[in-house]
Amino acid sequence: MRVSTNLFHVMGFNAISKHQENLLSIQEKLSTGNRVNKPSDDPVAMSQIHSLNRAQNTIDQYAKNGQYAKSQLVLEETAVQDTIGVMQRIRELGIQMSNDTYSPDQRRVAAAEVEQLMLHVKGTMNMKNSDGEYMFTGNNVKDTPFVDDVDNPGFLIYVGNIDPAHPDPAFAALARPEANYGGRFVQIGFDHTDELKPNDEYNMSRVRITDTDSKVFGFAPNPATSLPPGVDPNIYNSLKVMYDRMMLGQKPGDDVLDDLKVSITNMSEVTAGIGGRQVRIETQFDAGQSFKLALTERRMNLEEMDLVEGISKFTVTQNALQMAQQVFTKVQQMSIFNYFR
């Protein structure tokens, strides 16, 4: 095989270029601290790194979802606990005014306080959150939960209990049967099914952040005993019955006091449920952070460079480049004319 002088030059130049490229690559890795900076560095590792980054970003989003859900639940919990305190005060007045030592005039005076507390309860029942959405209408957050009952003046009715076929078209238009179902859910963790069902209450990856008014301010599963037939079963209407009786100078009645006791018990159970959902959010957050830590460690093992190993490779490659440059210099001096000299 004939080896020309030009071939020596090409081979020497290629060796220098190769070592320079390797040196630049190692220098880039050392400066960034990453072993993988682009797909060509390690295609398989780069694909895994992208997958790990997506998983970590998803965990971060779930954490933000949990913070939002917790803020909504804290707001709801505060509203319900405040209502429980108001209801307890009203029941205390009811028990007090049931005593025979109080006159009709004294009961009418106490009724004035009850009226003010009723307005407070009504405001809570139709309360909005910071986003301007009603808090106690399940997934139906744009419509007022409790409206005036045209069939029973002075009483309120839940929009989920209005008959869509009511003869009064304006009143029938307020009907929202869907307000009795469902709720708003926020995903706070990975879901192995990735499937949303109508009742996702027991799915640990999601948490419900709204409740229906009928559940919070109703009497289920116990029927209200103080309400006239056809009146919507909610605590405001029981308070209305109590107020009307006291304004007439009468005792509130044991049936009203029993209904108030039932409603306080129901709201206490709702509060306990809200607290349980907050615990679920914290549990999912802790689990997500632990999983994220494991993913971070895995990504660092794939992506980051061992500095000691990198410096060693840099030194070896730098020496190889210097050697190639020296060889190329010697090869350039090779000539038959030099031989003849």
C-alpha positions as CSV (number, residue, x, y, z in Angstrom):
1,M,0.0,0.0,0.0
2,R,1.3,3.4,-1.0
3,V,1.2,6.0,1.8
4,S,1.6,9.5,0.5
5,T,2.8,12.5,2.5
6,N,-0.7,14.1,2.0
7,L,-2.3,11.1,3.8
8,F,0.0,11.7,6.8
9,H,-1.2,15.3,6.9
10,V,-4.9,14.3,6.7
11,M,-4.6,11.7,9.4
12,G,-2.7,14.1,11.7
13,F,-5.3,16.9,11.1
14,N,-8.2,14.5,11.8
15,A,-6.5,13.3,15.0
16,I,-6.1,16.9,16.2
17,S,-9.7,17.8,15.3
18,K,-11.1,14.7,17.1
19,H,-9.1,15.5,20.3
20,Q,-10.2,19.1,20.1
21,E,-13.9,18.1,19.9
22,N,-13.5,15.7,22.8
23,L,-11.8,18.4,24.8
24,L,-14.5,20.9,24.1
25,S,-17.2,18.4,25.0
26,I,-15.6,17.6,28.3
27,Q,-15.0,21.3,29.0
28,E,-18.8,22.0,28.4
29,K,-19.7,19.2,30.8
30,L,-17.4,20.5,33.4
31,S,-18.7,24.0,33.1
32,T,-22.4,23.0,33.3
33,G,-21.8,20.2,35.7
34,N,-24.0,17.9,33.6
35,R,-22.9,14.8,31.8
36,V,-25.9,15.1,29.4
37,N,-26.4,18.5,27.9
38,K,-28.0,17.5,24.5
39,P,-29.5,14.3,23.1
40,S,-26.3,13.3,21.3
41,D,-24.5,13.0,24.6
42,D,-26.7,10.1,25.7
43,P,-30.0,9.6,23.8
44,V,-31.4,7.0,26.3
45,A,-30.4,9.1,29.4
46,M,-31.9,12.2,27.8
47,S,-35.2,10.5,27.2
48,Q,-35.3,9.3,30.8
49,I,-34.4,12.8,32.1
50,H,-37.3,14.3,30.2
51,S,-39.6,11.8,31.7
52,L,-38.4,12.4,35.2
53,N,-38.7,16.2,34.7
54,R,-42.3,15.8,33.5
55,A,-43.1,13.7,36.6
56,Q,-41.5,16.3,38.9
57,N,-43.5,19.1,37.2
58,T,-46.7,17.1,37.6
59,I,-45.9,16.6,41.4
60,D,-45.3,20.4,41.7
61,Q,-48.7,21.0,40.0
62,Y,-50.4,18.6,42.4
63,A,-48.8,20.5,45.3
64,K,-50.3,23.7,44.0
65,N,-53.7,22.1,43.5
66,G,-53.5,20.9,47.1
67,Q,-52.7,24.4,48.4
68,Y,-55.7,25.8,46.4
69,A,-58.0,23.0,47.7
70,K,-56.9,23.5,51.3
71,S,-57.6,27.2,51.1
72,Q,-61.1,26.5,49.9
73,L,-61.7,23.9,52.5
74,V,-60.4,26.2,55.3
75,L,-62.8,28.9,54.1
76,E,-65.7,26.4,54.1
77,E,-64.7,25.0,57.5
78,T,-64.6,28.5,58.9
79,A,-68.0,29.3,57.5
80,V,-69.6,26.1,58.9
81,Q,-68.0,26.5,62.3
82,D,-69.2,30.1,62.5
83,T,-72.7,28.9,61.6
84,I,-72.5,26.3,64.3
85,G,-71.7,29.0,66.9
86,V,-74.6,31.1,65.7
87,M,-77.0,28.1,65.8
88,Q,-75.8,27.2,69.4
89,R,-76.6,30.8,70.4
90,I,-80.0,30.6,68.9
91,R,-80.7,27.3,70.6
92,E,-79.6,28.8,73.9
93,L,-82.1,31.6,73.4
94,G,-84.8,29.0,72.4
95,I,-84.2,27.0,75.6
96,Q,-84.2,30.2,77.6
97,M,-87.4,31.5,76.1
98,S,-89.1,28.1,76.6
99,N,-89.1,28.9,80.4
100,D,-92.4,29.9,81.8
101,T,-90.8,32.8,83.7
102,Y,-90.5,34.8,80.4
103,S,-93.3,36.9,79.3
104,P,-94.6,37.3,75.7
105,D,-92.9,40.8,75.5
106,Q,-89.6,39.3,76.5
107,R,-89.9,36.6,73.9
108,R,-90.5,39.3,71.3
109,V,-87.4,41.1,72.4
110,A,-85.4,37.9,72.1
111,A,-86.9,37.4,68.6
112,A,-85.2,40.6,67.4
113,E,-81.8,39.0,68.2
114,V,-82.9,35.8,66.5
115,E,-83.9,37.8,63.4
116,Q,-80.4,39.3,63.2
117,L,-78.8,35.9,63.6
118,M,-81.1,34.5,60.9
119,L,-79.7,37.1,58.4
120,H,-76.2,35.9,59.3
121,V,-77.1,32.3,58.7
122,K,-78.8,33.2,55.4
123,G,-75.6,35.1,54.3
124,T,-73.5,32.0,55.1
125,M,-75.9,29.7,53.1
126,N,-75.4,32.0,50.1
127,M,-71.7,32.7,50.7
128,K,-69.2,33.1,47.9
129,N,-65.5,32.4,47.8
130,S,-62.7,34.7,46.7
131,D,-63.4,33.7,43.1
132,G,-67.0,34.9,43.3
133,E,-68.4,31.4,43.2
134,Y,-71.0,30.1,45.6
135,M,-69.5,27.7,48.1
136,F,-72.4,25.4,48.9
137,T,-74.0,24.5,45.5
138,G,-71.9,21.5,44.6
139,N,-70.7,21.9,41.1
140,N,-73.4,24.5,40.3
141,V,-71.3,27.5,41.5
142,K,-72.8,30.3,39.5
143,D,-76.4,30.3,40.8
144,T,-77.7,31.5,44.2
145,P,-78.3,28.4,46.3
146,F,-81.3,29.6,48.4
147,V,-84.0,31.8,47.0
148,D,-87.4,33.1,48.2
149,D,-90.1,30.4,48.0
150,V,-93.0,31.8,46.1
151,D,-95.3,29.1,47.5
152,N,-94.3,29.8,51.1
153,P,-93.7,33.5,51.6
154,G,-91.0,34.3,54.1
155,F,-89.3,30.9,53.7
156,L,-86.3,29.9,51.5
157,I,-86.0,27.0,49.1
158,Y,-82.9,25.4,47.8
159,V,-82.6,25.7,44.0
160,G,-82.0,21.9,43.7
161,N,-85.5,21.3,45.3
162,I,-87.4,23.7,43.0
163,D,-89.8,21.9,40.6
164,P,-88.8,22.6,37.0
165,A,-92.4,22.2,36.0
166,H,-93.7,24.9,38.5
167,P,-96.6,26.9,37.1
168,D,-94.7,30.2,37.7
169,P,-92.2,30.3,34.8
170,A,-89.9,32.8,36.5
171,F,-89.7,30.6,39.6
172,A,-89.3,27.4,37.5
173,A,-86.4,29.0,35.7
174,L,-84.5,29.0,39.0
175,A,-84.7,25.2,39.3
176,R,-81.3,23.5,39.3
177,P,-81.8,19.8,39.9
178,E,-78.1,19.2,39.3
179,A,-77.3,21.2,42.4
180,N,-78.2,18.1,44.5
181,Y,-75.4,16.1,42.9
182,G,-71.7,16.0,42.5
183,G,-69.2,18.5,43.7
184,R,-66.0,20.1,42.6
185,F,-62.9,17.9,42.8
186,V,-59.2,18.8,42.6
187,Q,-56.6,16.3,41.7
188,I,-53.8,16.2,44.2
189,G,-51.9,13.0,43.3
190,F,-51.3,10.4,40.6
191,D,-54.3,8.4,39.6
192,H,-53.7,4.8,38.5
193,T,-57.0,4.8,36.6
194,D,-56.9,8.4,35.3
195,E,-60.7,8.2,35.3
196,L,-63.1,10.7,36.8
197,K,-66.4,9.3,38.1
198,P,-69.5,11.2,39.4
199,N,-68.7,10.3,43.0
200,D,-65.0,10.5,43.4
201,E,-65.1,11.0,47.2
202,Y,-63.1,7.9,48.0
203,N,-60.4,8.4,45.3
204,M,-57.3,9.3,47.2
205,S,-55.9,11.2,44.2
206,R,-58.7,13.7,44.2
207,V,-60.3,15.8,47.0
208,R,-63.8,17.4,47.0
209,I,-63.7,21.1,47.7
210,T,-67.4,21.9,47.7
211,D,-70.5,20.6,49.4
212,T,-74.2,21.0,48.6
213,D,-76.3,23.4,50.7
214,S,-78.8,20.6,51.3
215,K,-76.1,18.5,53.0
216,V,-74.6,21.3,55.1
217,F,-77.8,23.2,56.1
218,G,-80.4,20.4,55.8
219,F,-81.6,17.8,58.3
220,A,-80.9,14.5,56.4
221,P,-81.2,11.7,57.3
222,N,-83.6,13.0,60.0
223,P,-86.7,14.8,58.7
224,A,-87.5,18.3,60.0
225,T,-90.3,18.2,62.6
226,S,-91.0,22.0,63.0
227,L,-91.8,22.9,59.4
228,P,-95.2,23.2,57.8
229,P,-96.0,20.8,54.9
230,G,-94.4,21.8,51.6
231,V,-91.7,24.0,53.2
232,D,-88.1,23.3,52.1
233,P,-86.2,21.4,54.9
234,N,-83.3,23.8,55.8
235,I,-82.2,25.4,59.0
236,Y,-83.2,28.9,58.0
237,N,-86.8,27.9,57.6
238,S,-86.8,26.3,61.1
239,L,-85.4,29.5,62.5
240,K,-88.2,31.3,60.7
241,V,-90.8,29.2,62.5
242,M,-89.0,29.9,65.8
243,Y,-89.0,33.6,65.0
244,D,-92.7,33.8,64.1
245,R,-93.7,32.0,67.3
246,M,-91.6,34.2,69.5
247,M,-93.0,37.3,67.8
248,L,-96.4,36.1,68.8
249,G,-95.1,35.8,72.3
250,Q,-95.1,32.0,72.2
251,K,-92.5,29.5,73.2
252,P,-90.1,28.4,70.4
253,G,-91.4,24.8,70.8
254,D,-89.6,21.5,71.4
255,D,-89.8,20.6,67.7
256,V,-87.8,23.6,66.7
257,L,-85.2,22.9,69.4
258,D,-84.9,19.3,68.2
259,D,-84.4,20.5,64.7
260,L,-81.7,22.9,65.8
261,K,-79.9,20.2,67.6
262,V,-80.1,17.9,64.6
263,S,-78.7,20.7,62.3
264,I,-75.8,21.4,64.7
265,T,-74.9,17.7,64.8
266,N,-75.1,17.6,61.0
267,M,-72.8,20.6,60.6
268,S,-70.4,19.2,63.1
269,E,-70.1,16.0,61.0
270,V,-69.6,18.2,57.9
271,T,-66.8,20.0,59.7
272,A,-65.2,16.7,60.6
273,G,-65.4,15.6,57.0
274,I,-63.7,18.8,55.9
275,G,-60.9,18.3,58.4
276,G,-60.4,14.7,57.0
277,R,-60.1,16.1,53.5
278,Q,-57.4,18.5,54.7
279,V,-55.5,15.6,56.3
280,R,-55.7,13.8,52.9
281,I,-54.2,16.8,51.2
282,E,-51.3,16.9,53.6
283,T,-50.8,13.2,53.3
284,Q,-50.7,13.4,49.5
285,F,-48.3,16.3,49.7
286,D,-45.9,14.5,51.9
287,A,-46.0,11.4,49.7
288,G,-45.5,13.6,46.6
289,Q,-42.4,15.3,48.1
290,S,-40.9,11.9,49.0
291,F,-41.5,10.6,45.5
292,K,-40.1,13.8,44.0
293,L,-36.9,13.4,46.1
294,A,-36.4,9.9,44.7
295,L,-37.0,11.2,41.2
296,T,-34.5,14.0,41.8
297,E,-31.9,11.6,42.9
298,R,-32.5,9.4,39.9
299,R,-32.3,12.4,37.5
300,M,-29.0,13.6,39.1
301,N,-27.5,10.2,38.7
302,L,-28.4,10.3,35.0
303,E,-27.6,13.9,34.2
304,E,-24.9,15.3,36.5
305,M,-21.2,14.6,36.0
306,D,-18.7,13.2,38.4
307,L,-16.2,16.2,38.6
308,V,-13.3,14.0,39.6
309,E,-13.8,11.8,36.7
310,G,-14.4,14.8,34.4
311,I,-11.2,16.5,35.4
312,S,-9.3,13.2,34.9
313,K,-10.8,12.8,31.4
314,F,-10.0,16.5,30.6
315,T,-6.4,16.0,31.5
316,V,-6.0,12.8,29.5
317,T,-7.7,14.4,26.5
318,Q,-5.6,17.5,26.8
319,N,-2.4,15.4,26.8
320,A,-3.6,13.5,23.8
321,L,-4.2,16.7,21.9
322,Q,-0.8,18.0,22.7
323,M,0.7,14.7,21.6
324,A,-1.2,14.8,18.3
325,Q,-0.1,18.4,17.7
326,Q,3.5,17.4,18.2
327,V,3.2,14.4,15.9
328,F,1.6,16.6,13.2
329,T,4.4,19.1,13.5
330,K,7.0,16.3,12.9
331,V,5.0,14.9,10.0
332,Q,4.9,18.3,8.3
333,Q,8.7,18.3,8.3
334,M,8.9,15.0,6.5
335,S,10.0,15.5,2.9
336,I,12.3,13.7,0.5
337,F,14.2,16.9,0.0
338,N,15.0,16.9,3.7
339,Y,16.3,13.3,3.2
340,F,18.6,14.4,0.4
341,R,20.0,17.1,2.5
